[in-house]
Structures are given as C-alpha cells and as structure tokens.
Amino acid sequence: MLDTSASANTDRRLAVPRTPAAGRATGSESQRNAARLRRVQRVAHWMDSSMSVPGTPIRFGLDSAIGLIPGVGDLSTAAVSGWVLHQAHRAGVPKRMLARMVANIAVDLTIGAIPVAGDLFDVYWKSNQRNAKMLEQHLSDKIATSRS
C-alpha cells in the first residue's frame, strides 16, 4: 500500500515528489500532461462541436443540446466545464490563465441560461474548446521551455 501521508511536497495520490508548476516538465510529467490534454480535447469536442446542422457548416455539441433543459442543463454543462478547469489547474496553468478560463465558463453559463437566445449563443460560444486551446498553448510553451 502506498504511503498517502500529506506532506507539503508530495502528491497525496501517487506519493511522488511534485514538480514546481513553473519548472521544467519531466518525462513522466510530459506524458501525464499529454494524456490530460487529449482527454480535455475529447471532452471539449463532445461538449462544443460533436454534432452539426445538416447542410450547413454549423457545429454544436452536448453543451447546446443539454442546455435546452431549463436550469439543470446549464448547470450540468458548467460542471463538465469545471472538470476542464480542474485539469488545467492540475497541469500547472498560471492563475491569470485560469481566471480567463473561469470567465469563459461564466459567460457560457450566464448567457446560456437565457431561454432560446442563450441556447443559440451556446452554438457559437465554445467555452470548452477555448479553454482546451489555452491549455494546449500552456503545455506547448512549457515543453518549449524545457527543451531550451
């Protein structure tokens, strides 16, 4: 059994030393972040652009479809967006970028809650894909820093 004692310098689940968020990515950290990014991108695709309106280039996802359910729909899609935010935090995304991600989610939740107009807005405001792109940019910058 792993020692799960919580020390300031140990990840409680894995009992391995943490690497500083601003530090260079180690091989295993890079692999974890690559897998994390793939999961986030997959979820973002499903939430924001997994379906299309036949005969048009308009794409939408589960966020728009589930958002049609008054109240519960927008809150449940915001919970999924919260998971994307959590993954970004675990990947060491800076607080300033996390704040931008929160703003994307807040805009989606606030305007998306307006009946009909909010549902149409959800088709065009793809907060999960925006946040996935920010995570991807952060991780590519982190990799570039570790190579130099």
C-alpha positions as CSV (number, residue, x, y, z in Angstrom):
1,M,0.0,0.0,0.0
2,L,1.3,3.5,-0.9
3,D,2.1,5.9,1.9
4,T,-0.6,8.6,1.4
5,S,0.5,10.9,4.2
6,A,0.1,14.5,3.1
7,S,3.3,16.4,3.1
8,A,3.7,19.8,1.5
9,N,6.0,18.4,-1.2
10,T,4.2,15.2,-2.1
11,D,1.2,14.4,-4.4
12,R,-1.1,12.6,-2.0
13,R,-2.5,10.1,-4.6
14,L,0.8,8.9,-6.0
15,A,3.3,9.6,-3.1
16,V,5.8,11.0,-5.5
17,P,7.6,14.4,-5.3
18,R,5.8,17.2,-7.0
19,T,7.5,19.3,-9.7
20,P,7.1,23.0,-9.5
21,A,4.3,24.3,-11.7
22,A,6.6,26.8,-13.3
23,G,9.5,24.4,-13.6
24,R,10.6,22.2,-16.4
25,A,8.5,19.2,-17.4
26,T,9.9,15.8,-16.6
27,G,9.4,12.9,-19.0
28,S,6.6,11.3,-16.9
29,E,5.0,14.7,-16.3
30,S,5.0,15.4,-20.0
31,Q,3.3,12.1,-20.6
32,R,0.7,12.8,-18.0
33,N,0.1,16.3,-19.4
34,A,-0.2,14.9,-23.0
35,A,-2.8,12.4,-21.8
36,R,-4.6,15.1,-19.8
37,L,-4.7,17.4,-22.9
38,R,-6.1,14.6,-25.1
39,R,-8.9,13.9,-22.5
40,V,-9.7,17.6,-22.3
41,Q,-9.7,18.0,-26.1
42,R,-12.0,15.0,-26.4
43,V,-14.4,16.3,-23.8
44,A,-14.3,19.8,-25.4
45,H,-15.1,18.3,-28.8
46,W,-18.1,16.4,-27.4
47,M,-19.4,19.4,-25.5
48,D,-18.9,22.1,-28.2
49,S,-18.8,20.6,-31.7
50,S,-19.7,16.9,-31.9
51,M,-22.8,17.4,-34.0
52,S,-23.8,19.5,-37.0
53,V,-26.8,21.1,-38.5
54,P,-27.3,19.1,-41.8
55,G,-26.4,21.1,-44.9
56,T,-24.6,23.8,-43.0
57,P,-21.1,24.3,-41.5
58,I,-22.7,25.0,-38.1
59,R,-21.4,22.6,-35.4
60,F,-22.7,22.3,-31.9
61,G,-22.3,19.9,-29.0
62,L,-23.8,18.5,-25.9
63,D,-23.5,21.9,-24.2
64,S,-26.1,23.3,-26.6
65,A,-28.3,20.2,-26.6
66,I,-28.3,19.7,-22.8
67,G,-28.6,23.4,-22.3
68,L,-32.1,23.2,-23.7
69,I,-33.2,21.7,-20.3
70,P,-34.1,24.7,-18.2
71,G,-31.8,25.3,-15.3
72,V,-30.4,21.8,-14.8
73,G,-28.9,21.7,-18.3
74,D,-26.8,24.8,-18.0
75,L,-25.6,23.8,-14.5
76,S,-24.7,20.3,-15.6
77,T,-22.7,21.5,-18.6
78,A,-21.0,24.1,-16.3
79,A,-19.9,21.1,-14.1
80,V,-18.2,19.5,-17.1
81,S,-16.5,22.8,-17.8
82,G,-15.4,22.8,-14.2
83,W,-13.7,19.5,-14.8
84,V,-11.8,21.0,-17.8
85,L,-10.8,23.9,-15.5
86,H,-9.6,21.4,-12.8
87,Q,-7.5,19.5,-15.4
88,A,-5.9,22.8,-16.4
89,H,-5.1,23.6,-12.8
90,R,-3.5,20.2,-12.3
91,A,-1.4,20.8,-15.4
92,G,0.1,23.9,-13.7
93,V,-1.7,26.6,-15.8
94,P,-1.0,30.0,-14.3
95,K,-3.7,31.8,-12.2
96,R,-4.1,34.5,-14.8
97,M,-5.0,32.0,-17.5
98,L,-7.2,30.0,-15.1
99,A,-9.1,33.3,-14.5
100,R,-9.6,33.7,-18.2
101,M,-10.9,30.1,-18.3
102,V,-13.3,30.9,-15.5
103,A,-14.5,33.9,-17.4
104,N,-15.2,31.8,-20.5
105,I,-17.3,29.4,-18.3
106,A,-19.1,32.3,-16.6
107,V,-20.1,33.8,-19.9
108,D,-21.3,30.5,-21.2
109,L,-23.3,29.8,-18.0
110,T,-24.7,33.3,-17.7
111,I,-25.8,34.0,-21.2
112,G,-26.6,30.3,-21.9
113,A,-29.2,30.4,-19.1
114,I,-31.3,32.9,-21.1
115,P,-34.2,30.9,-22.7
116,V,-33.8,30.4,-26.5
117,A,-31.3,33.2,-27.1
118,G,-28.9,31.5,-24.7
119,D,-29.3,28.2,-26.5
120,L,-28.4,29.9,-29.8
121,F,-25.5,31.6,-28.1
122,D,-24.2,28.2,-26.9
123,V,-23.8,27.1,-30.5
124,Y,-21.3,29.9,-31.1
125,W,-19.6,30.4,-27.8
126,K,-17.5,27.3,-27.4
127,S,-16.0,27.8,-23.9
128,N,-14.6,24.3,-23.6
129,Q,-12.8,24.5,-26.9
130,R,-11.4,27.9,-25.9
131,N,-10.2,26.5,-22.6
132,A,-8.7,23.4,-24.3
133,K,-6.8,25.7,-26.7
134,M,-5.4,27.7,-23.7
135,L,-4.3,24.5,-22.0
136,E,-2.7,23.3,-25.2
137,Q,-0.9,26.7,-25.6
138,H,0.3,26.5,-22.0
139,L,1.6,22.9,-22.3
140,S,3.4,23.7,-25.7
141,D,5.1,26.7,-24.1
142,K,6.1,24.5,-21.1
143,I,7.6,21.9,-23.5
144,A,9.4,24.6,-25.5
145,T,10.9,26.0,-22.2
146,S,12.1,22.5,-21.1
147,R,13.8,22.0,-24.4
148,S,15.8,25.2,-24.3
